[in-house]
Amino acid sequence: MKPVDPRLARAVPRLRGYLGRLALLTTASAGLLVVQATLLVDVVVRGCSGRVGPGELAGTLGAFVCVVAARAGVGWLVARDGERTAPRVIADLRARALGAAVASAESGAAAPSAGRIALVTGAGLDGLETYLTRFLPALVTVIVIPPVVLAVLAHTDLTSAVILGVTLPLVPVFMVLVGLATRARTEQRLAVLTRLSHHFLDVVSGLATLRVFGRARAQVETIRRVSEAYRVQTMASLRLAFASSLVMELLATLSVALVAVSVGLRLVDGSVCFSAALLVLVLAPEVHAPLRQVGAQFHATMTGLTAACAALDLVDAAPPVPEPALGAGQPSGEDAASPVEVRLADVELRRPGLPEPTLQGVTLTLRPGEITALVGPSGAGKSSLVDILRGGVRPSAGQVLVDGVDVATLAPAAWRDRVAWLPQRPHALAAGAPDLLADGRTATVADEVALGLPRWAGRPAPAAAGMDAAVTAAVAAAGAPDADKPLGEDGRALSAGELRRVALARTLARRAPLILLDEPSESVDSLTEAHVAAAVAALRGHATVLVVAHSSALVQAADRVITLDAGRVVADESRLVGRHTPPGPATASSPRPHQRGSVADRRVHGPNHLPRFAVAARTVADERAYGLASPPRFVPDRHVLRVALAGSLSPRGWARLGLGVAAGTGAVLAGFGLTGTAAWLISRASAHPPVLTLMVAAVAVRAFGLGRPVLRYAERLLTHDAALRGLAGLRAEAFRRLAGLSPAALAGRRRGDLLRGFTADVDGLAEALPRAFTPLAVAALTAVAATTAFTVMTPSAGPLVAAGLLLTAAAAAAGTAAARAGRHAASRERACRDAAVVALAERLDEAVAFGVAAARLEALRRRDADLVRLITARRRSAAWAGPAQALVAGLCTAAIAAVGAAAVHHRALGWELFAVLVLLTPAVFEPVAGLGDALAAAGDARDAATRLADVLPVEVDRGASMDTGAGGGPVSGVPHGPLAVRLIGVRAGYPGTPAACVLDGVDLEVPAGARIALTGASGAGKSTVASLLTGLAEPAAGHVELGGVGRWVDLRDVPEERLRGAVVALTQDAHVFDATIRENLRLARPEASDAELMAMLGRVGLADWLAALPRGLDTRVGPDGACISGGQRQRLLLARVLLTDARILVIDEPTAHLDAATERQIVDLLFTLPADRTVVVITHRSAGLDRMDAVYQVSDRRVSRVERPCSATAAGIGSRALVMG
C-alpha cells in the first residue's frame, strides 16, 4: 500500500479535509520552530559572553517560553484533530468494507472467510489509528519542515545547507527500497495472522468435537507452531523495517555530525560567526528528524496499513448492482406476494476443484402455487440447486427465469425479498448477535421468528399487532417450541430438531412468493414430521414451494416430484395425492394451546421493525437452577494472565529483553553525547583554539553519531524478538485454557470475544514489552543519568532537571489516568463490536437471505459511532498531556539557561559547559516525553489481560488432582474389557434454559457390547443423554458410571485423556474442520494410513465420491463441510467416529440427510461392528429398531424402555419410510 493510497481518500472523503488542516497547522509549527531556535541561540550566545545575568536574559527567555507554548498549542490542535478524525475514518472504512462483503454475498459472488472478515474489519483495522494519528502528521511534516529549515540554513550558512541537501534525498530512496520489501513481508505476516484467525475460529467452533476425540490439547502445539511461523515472518519483516530506520538514522546523524565538525572547523578560521554556527547546530537535526519519524511510523503502522489495504480490496471487489431490465418492472403490493413461476433453462454449476459440474443441463419449471419435492441420493446437487434459486450462487451457465424475467437482470435485493429459504443447517440469527441486543432480555424463539417477517419492496412491514399474530401463527404452523423460550448463545439452548422448527417458522413468517425448504423435517420425530408436512401442504396456492426431501411424508404432500441424480434431472412426476393436505396436529391458523402470552408484549421494536434484544448474563446460580452440569470450577486468580507473559519468557528471552533495555539506554545516552559534544565543539571553536585541540571532540561526535542508530537497531530487534517469543507461549496458554473449559462454560462465551482475545488481546500483552516495559525502563535509567550529569556540571541544575523530568512524567501519568475510564469503556465497546462482526460473518448467507444484514450493518455503524464518541471524549481529556510535557521542557530549558547564565556571570561555570547545558536540556526530555504512550500501552496490556481472564478463566480439569477426581473418588483409569455405562438418578438440562431440567431422576444401564436405541420427540433430551454418557456434560445430580471387568467408576473420576480413548460420540453439532478429508479423518486416529481411510470411506458409501475427486484425500471440504453435501458430510463424520478404537460409541442421528438406500447401508454397517463395542444410537427413524437389543424412549424428563419397536413407532418416534428418486 502506498503511504497515501488514493483509494482511501476516495472511500473516506473526510480524510482529505484532515490532510488540509494538517498542512496549515504544520506550516505554523515550522515558522514557530525557526523562531524558537533563533531565540535559544540568542540566549546561548549572550550567556556565553559572561557579561549578562539572568535579568538581562529575562525578555528573551520570556519570548522563548511564549513560542514554546505556541508550538505546544499547535501540537495540541494536531493531536486533537487526529484523535477525533481517526476513529471516524476507521469507522467509515469498516462500514464500507462490511458493506462490500455483504454485497458480495448478496450478488452470489464468493465472499471472504469469516475469519478474514473479522480480522480485517475488526482488530486489524483498529491498527490504522496509528497511521492516521502518527504517520500522516509526520508525512505532512516531511513535506513542510525540511524545505523551510533548509531555506533558513541556506541564508545562514550555505555550506551546511548543501551538505544536508545532498544527504536528504538519500533517505527517501532507502525508505522506498526497504519499504517495498517490508510491505511484502508484512503482507505475508498478515496472511499468516489471517490463517491463524481463521484456524482459531474453526477450532473454537469445533472444540466440542476436538474434546470428543481427545485432540483439544494436541491443538496447543499446533497453535504454538503457527505462532512460531508468525514470529518468523514478523521478525523477517522487522529486520528490514529496522534496517531501513538504521540507514535513515545513520544518514541523519552522520550528516549532522559532519555539519557540526565542518562548522566548528570553519568557526576556528573565522569564516562563520558563533551565532550562525549555533543556529546551524540547532536546526540541522530538524532537517532529517521528520524523515526519521515518518520512516519509523510507517513501519510501525504497516499492520494497520495492510489491513486497510485488505479492506479496500473488499470494497473494490464488491460487484456492481445490475440495473433492472427494460420493461421488467418490479412487482408491488399484492403482486409481490403472488406465487411466481420459476424456470431453469439448461443451468450448469461448476465448483472450484471438482472435475465434473455439480449441476449440468438442469431444465425444470416450478409452477405458481405448486409444491414440488426435490429428491435424489446424497450429493446429487439438491442443495446447490436451492442455492442458485435463492440467489446465493451464480450459475456457471444457463438462465433462471422468474415469470419470464431473467433473475440476472434483477437487482439482487429485489429477488431475495421474494424468496424465503430454510437452510440445510440453519443458525439462530438473533442468538449471540450483540448488534441486535438492547433491551435487557435474552433472545427468544419469538424474536428469531420475527426476523423472517416480510419487508420486500411495495409491501410495508406489519404493525406490532400484526407482527404478534404473524409470529404466533408461524410458530404454531412449524411446531416450534414456546415463543418465549430463550435461544441461548448461538441457539445452544435448542436441540437440533427444535432449531430446525424455529428456522422453519422464521421461513413461513416471511410469506414470500417462492419458498425453498432444504430438508425441513430432518432431526424431528414422526409426529413433528407430520406437523411439518401439514405446514408445507398449507402453502399450496399461496406460494411456489420447492422442498428438498428424503421423507415420504413430505413427498406425499407435494404436487410434483423431481428426481436429481449426479447433477441431472432424471425424473419429473406429478402426484395427484399431493393435492390433499396430510393430517397433522396443527395448522397455520390454529395456534397450539401452549403458546403463552402476546409476542408484542415481550418485544421492543427497532428500525425496520426488527426486534431488538439484550443478552441476560447467566450466573452460576442460574446454571444450578436450570439443571446444568455442575458449574465449572474456576481458579479465582485474575492476576495470573497479567504475569503470563513473564512466565512465557524463557531465561534466554529475559536475557534478550535485558540486553534490549541496555541497548536502548545506550542509544539514548549516545544521543545525549552527540548533542553535548557538538555543543562543546562549537562553543570551544568560537574561541579560535588550535585545531588539534578539537580533534578528540570531532572524533567523539562521529562515534556517537554511529553508535546511536546501531544501538537503537539492536534494542528494537532484541525487545521485539523477546516479545514475539513470549507471544507464542501466550497463544498456547490461551488455547490451553480454552481447551480446558467445559461445554457449559464454553456455551456462554461469544466467538467474537474469543477471537479478539486470541489475536488482538494476546498481541497487546506481547507488545507491552517493546511498547511499555522497554520505554519505561529506558526513561528511568536515562533520567537518572541525565540528573547526575547536570548535577556534576553545576549543582543547581541537577534539581531543576530532576523536577522537570518528574513533572513531565506526572503529566504523562495524569493524562493516562484521565483516559483510563474512557479506555475501559472503549475496550468493552470494541469487544461487543468484534463479536457483532463475527456473528455477521459466520451467518452472512442467512442474514442476507432474511434481510437482516442491512440492519446489522446499521447496528454496527451505530456501535462504531458510540465507540467514536467514547474515544474522542477520552482523547480530549488527555490531549493536554503532550503539549504540557513540551511546555515543561521549554520552561526547564529557560530555567537552566537562567541558572547557567548566573553561574557563568559569577565564574562558577565555564561558558563551554553553559552551551552544553542549554542545548542538551531539550534532548534530555525526549525519552520522558514518550512516557504517555508507554503508560497507555501498559494500560492497554492490563485491560487485555483482564479481558483474557474474563473470557478464559482457569478451570479445574477433570481429574486435575493427583489423588481425588471430580467425582470425589480417587483418580481412576478406564476399566478393562468391554464397557458398560449407566446413569443413576441423573438430573440435567440445557445451558441457559428457564426450565428446571430436561432430565430428572433418570436411571439407565447400557450393558457391555449391547446395541440400544434412544428415541423420543424432538427436544425431549436425547442429545443431553448422549452428552452425559460420553462425559461431555456432567449431571446436576446423580452419577454417570463406566463398568468393566469387575468394577464401576464414576465418569468424573476418569482423567479426560483416558476417557476419550474409551468413549467417543457423533454429536448432533459435530464439526467438520476447514481442512482436507485426510486431516478430518485422522482427527480420530492420527496414525491411520491412507488405505485405512479409504477403506472406511468405502464402508460408509463414499468410495465412488472419493474416486471422482481429483485430489482425493487432499480435497478440502470447506468451513464446516460447506463444499460437500449434507449427506456426504454426515457419512464423513460417521467414518471419523468408526475409525476410533473406542469401546463405547454414541451416535446421534447417523442417517440424517441420507436417502433410503444409503440409510439401509449405514444401518447394516452399525450391526457389523465388533461385538465387544457398545453402541448407543439416537434416532428419529424406524430403520433398524427391530434389530436393537433394546429401545428406550425419552419423554417427560424420564427414560423408559419400549418393549417392542412398533410401540415406539406408534408413539411418534420415527416410522418414516425414506425416499430416493
C-alpha positions, 0 to 999 in steps of 0.5 A, a space after each residue: 500500500 502506498 503511504 497515501 493510497 488514493 483509494 482511501 481518500 476516495 472511500 473516506 472523503 473526510 480524510 482529505 479535509 484532515 490532510 488540509 488542516 494538517 498542512 496549515 497547522 504544520 506550516 505554523 509549527 515550522 515558522 514557530 520552530 525557526 523562531 524558537 531556535 533563533 531565540 535559544 541561540 540568542 540566549 546561548 550566545 549572550 550567556 556565553 559572553 559572561 557579561 549578562 545575568 539572568 535579568 538581562 536574559 529575562 525578555 528573551 527567555 520570556 519570548 522563548 517560553 511564549 513560542 514554546 507554548 505556541 508550538 505546544 498549542 499547535 501540537 495540541 490542535 494536531 493531536 486533537 484533530 487526529 484523535 477525533 478524525 481517526 476513529 471516524 475514518 476507521 469507522 467509515 472504512 469498516 462500514 464500507 468494507 462490511 458493506 462490500 462483503 455483504 454485497 458480495 454475498 448478496 450478488 452470489 459472488 464468493 465472499 471472504 472467510 469469516 475469519 478474514 472478515 473479522 480480522 480485517 474489519 475488526 482488530 486489524 483495522 483498529 491498527 490504522 489509528 496509528 497511521 492516521 494519528 502518527 504517520 500522516 502528521 509526520 508525512 505532512 511534516 516531511 513535506 513542510 519542515 525540511 524545505 523551510 529549515 533548509 531555506 533558513 540554513 541556506 541564508 545562514 550558512 550555505 555550506 551546511 545547507 548543501 551538505 544536508 541537501 545532498 544527504 536528504 534525498 538519500 533517505 527517501 530512496 532507502 525508505 522506498 527500497 526497504 519499504 517495498 520489501 517490508 510491505 511484502 513481508 508484512 503482507 505475508 505476516 498478515 496472511 499468516 495472522 489471517 490463517 491463524 484467525 481463521 484456524 482459531 475460529 474453526 477450532 473454537 467452533 469445533 472444540 466440542 468435537 476436538 474434546 470428543 476425540 481427545 485432540 483439544 490439547 494436541 491443538 496447543 502445539 499446533 497453535 504454538 507452531 503457527 505462532 512460531 511461523 508468525 514470529 518468523 515472518 514478523 521478525 523477517 519483516 522487522 529486520 528490514 523495517 529496522 534496517 531501513 530506520 538504521 540507514 535513515 538514522 545513520 544518514 541523519 546523524 552522520 550528516 549532522 555530525 559532519 555539519 557540526 565538525 565542518 562548522 566548528 572547523 570553519 568557526 576556528 578560521 573565522 569564516 562563520 560567526 558563533 551565532 550562525 554556527 549555533 543556529 546551524 547546530 540547532 536546526 540541522 537535526 530538524 532537517 532529517 528528524 521528520 524523515 526519521 519519524 515518518 520512516 519509523 511510523 510507517 513501519 510501525 503502522 504497516 499492520 494497520 496499513 495492510 489491513 486497510 489495504 485488505 479492506 479496500 480490496 473488499 470494497 473494490 471487489 464488491 460487484 456492481 448492482 445490475 440495473 433492472 431490465 427494460 420493461 421488467 418492472 418490479 412487482 408491488 403490493 399484492 403482486 409481490 406476494 403472488 406465487 411466481 413461476 420459476 424456470 431453469 433453462 439448461 443451468 450448469 454449476 461448476 465448483 472450484 476443484 471438482 472435475 465434473 459440474 455439480 449441476 449440468 443441463 438442469 431444465 425444470 419449471 416450478 409452477 405458481 402455487 405448486 409444491 414440488 419435492 426435490 429428491 435424489 441420493 446424497 450429493 446429487 446437487 439438491 442443495 446447490 440447486 436451492 442455492 442458485 434459486 435463492 440467489 446465493 450462487 451464480 450459475 456457471 451457465 444457463 438462465 433462471 427465469 422468474 415469470 419470464 424475467 431473467 433473475 440476472 437482470 434483477 437487482 439482487 435485493 429485489 429477488 431475495 425479498 421474494 424468496 424465503 429459504 430454510 437452510 440445510 443447517 440453519 443458525 439462530 440469527 438473533 442468538 449471540 448477535 450483540 448488534 441486535 441486543 438492547 433491551 435487557 432480555 435474552 433472545 427468544 424463539 419469538 424474536 428469531 421468528 420475527 426476523 423472517 417477517 416480510 419487508 420486500 419492496 411495495 409491501 410495508 412491514 406489519 404493525 406490532 399487532 400484526 407482527 404478534 399474530 404473524 409470529 404466533 401463527 408461524 410458530 404454531 404452523 412449524 411446531 416450534 417450541 414456546 415463543 418465549 423460550 430463550 435461544 441461548 448463545 448461538 441457539 445452544 439452548 435448542 436441540 437440533 430438531 427444535 432449531 430446525 422448527 424455529 428456522 422453519 417458522 422464521 421461513 413461513 413468517 416471511 410469506 414470500 412468493 417462492 419458498 425453498 425448504 432444504 430438508 425441513 423435517 430432518 432431526 424431528 420425530 414422526 409426529 413433528 414430521 407430520 406437523 411439518 408436512 401439514 405446514 408445507 401442504 398449507 402453502 399450496 396456492 399461496 406460494 411456489 414451494 420447492 422442498 428438498 426431501 428424503 421423507 415420504 411424508 413430505 413427498 406425499 404432500 407435494 404436487 410434483 416430484 423431481 428426481 436429481 441424480 449426479 447433477 441431472 434431472 432424471 425424473 419429473 412426476 406429478 402426484 395427484 395425492 399431493 393435492 390433499 393436505 396430510 393430517 397433522 396436529 396443527 395448522 397455520 391458523 390454529 395456534 397450539 394451546 401452549 403458546 403463552 402470552 402476546 409476542 408484542 408484549 415481550 418485544 421492543 421494536 427497532 428500525 425496520 421493525 426488527 426486534 431488538 434484544 439484550 443478552 441476560 448474563 447467566 450466573 452460576 446460580 442460574 446454571 444450578 437452577 436450570 439443571 446444568 452440569 455442575 458449574 465449572 470450577 474456576 481458579 479465582 486468580 485474575 492476576 495470573 494472565 497479567 504475569 503470563 507473559 513473564 512466565 512465557 519468557 524463557 531465561 534466554 528471552 529475559 536475557 534478550 529483553 535485558 540486553 534490549 533495555 541496555 541497548 536502548 539506554 545506550 542509544 539514548 545516552 549516545 544521543 545525549 553525547 552527540 548533542 553535548 559534544 557538538 555543543 562543546 565543539 562549537 562553543 570551544 571553536 568560537 574561541 579560535 583554539 588550535 585545531 588539534 585541540 578539537 580533534 578528540 571532540 570531532 572524533 567523539 561526535 562521529 562515534 556517537 553519531 554511529 553508535 546511536 542508530 546501531 544501538 537503537 537497531 539492536 534494542 528494537 530487534 532484541 525487545 521485539 524478538 523477546 516479545 514475539 517469543 513470549 507471544 507464542 507461549 501466550 497463544 498456547 496458554 490461551 488455547 490451553 485454557 480454552 481447551 480446558 473449559 467445559 461445554 457449559 462454560 464454553 456455551 456462554 462465551 461469544 466467538 467474537 470475544 474469543 477471537 479478539 482475545 486470541 489475536 488482538 488481546 494476546 498481541 497487546 500483552 506481547 507488545 507491552 514489552 517493546 511498547 511499555 516495559 522497554 520505554 519505561 525502563 529506558 526513561 528511568 535509567 536515562 533520567 537518572 543519568 541525565 540528573 547526575 550529569 547536570 548535577 556534576 556540571 553545576 549543582 543547581 541544575 541537577 534539581 531543576 532537571 530532576 523536577 522537570 523530568 518528574 513533572 513531565 512524567 506526572 503529566 504523562 501519568 495524569 493524562 493516562 489516568 484521565 483516559 483510563 475510564 474512557 479506555 475501559 469503556 472503549 475496550 468493552 465497546 470494541 469487544 461487543 463490536 468484534 463479536 457483532 462482526 463475527 456473528 455477521 460473518 459466520 451467518 452472512 448467507 442467512 442474514 442476507 437471505 432474511 434481510 437482516 444484514 442491512 440492519 446489522 450493518 446499521 447496528 454496527 455503524 451505530 456501535 462504531 459511532 458510540 465507540 467514536 464518541 467514547 474515544 474522542 471524549 477520552 482523547 480530549 481529556 488527555 490531549 493536554 498531556 503532550 503539549 504540557 510535557 513540551 511546555 515543561 521542557 521549554 520552561 526547564 530549558 529557560 530555567 537552566 539557561 537562567 541558572 547557567 547564565 548566573 553561574 557563568 556571570 559569577 565564574 562558577 561555570 565555564 561558558 563551554 559547559 553553559 552551551 552544553 547545558 542549554 542545548 542538551 536540556 531539550 534532548 534530555 526530555 525526549 525519552 520522558 516525553 514518550 512516557 504517555 504512550 508507554 503508560 497507555 500501552 501498559 494500560 492497554 496490556 492490563 485491560 487485555 489481560 483482564 479481558 483474557 481472564 474474563 473470557 478464559 478463566 482457569 478451570 479445574 480439569 477433570 481429574 486435575 488432582 493427583 489423588 481425588 477426581 471430580 467425582 470425589 473418588 480417587 483418580 481412576 483409569 478406564 476399566 478393562 474389557 468391554 464397557 458398560 455405562 449407566 446413569 443413576 438418578 441423573 438430573 440435567 438440562 440445557 445451558 441457559 434454559 428457564 426450565 428446571 431440567 430436561 432430565 430428572 431422576 433418570 436411571 439407565 444401564 447400557 450393558 457391555 457390547 449391547 446395541 440400544 436405541 434412544 428415541 423420543 420427540 424432538 427436544 425431549 433430551 436425547 442429545 443431553 443423554 448422549 452428552 452425559 454418557 460420553 462425559 461431555 456434560 456432567 449431571 446436576 445430580 446423580 452419577 454417570 458410571 463406566 463398568 468393566 471387568 469387575 468394577 464401576 467408576 464414576 465418569 468424573 473420576 476418569 482423567 479426560 485423556 483416558 476417557 476419550 480413548 474409551 468413549 467417543 460420540 457423533 454429536 448432533 453439532 459435530 464439526 467438520 474442520 476447514 481442512 482436507 478429508 485426510 486431516 478430518 479423518 485422522 482427527 480420530 486416529 492420527 496414525 491411520 494410513 491412507 488405505 485405512 481411510 479409504 477403506 472406511 470411506 468405502 464402508 460408509 458409501 463414499 468410495 465412488 465420491 472419493 474416486 471422482 475427486 481429483 485430489 482425493 484425500 487432499 480435497 478440502 471440504 470447506 468451513 464446516 463441510 460447506 463444499 460437500 453435501 449434507 449427506 456426504 458430510 454426515 457419512 464423513 463424520 460417521 467414518 471419523 467416529 468408526 475409525 476410533 478404537 473406542 469401546 463405547 460409541 454414541 451416535 446421534 442421528 447417523 442417517 440424517 440427510 441420507 436417502 433410503 438406500 444409503 440409510 439401509 447401508 449405514 444401518 447394516 454397517 452399525 450391526 457389523 461392528 465388533 461385538 465387544 463395542 457398545 453402541 448407543 444410537 439416537 434416532 428419529 427413524 424406524 430403520 433398524 429398531 427391530 434389530 436393537 437389543 433394546 429401545 428406550 424412549 425419552 419423554 417427560 424428563 424420564 427414560 423408559 424402555 419400549 418393549 417392542 419397536 412398533 410401540 415406539 413407532 406408534 408413539 411418534 418416534 420415527 416410522 418414516 419410510 425414506 425416499 430416493 428418486 
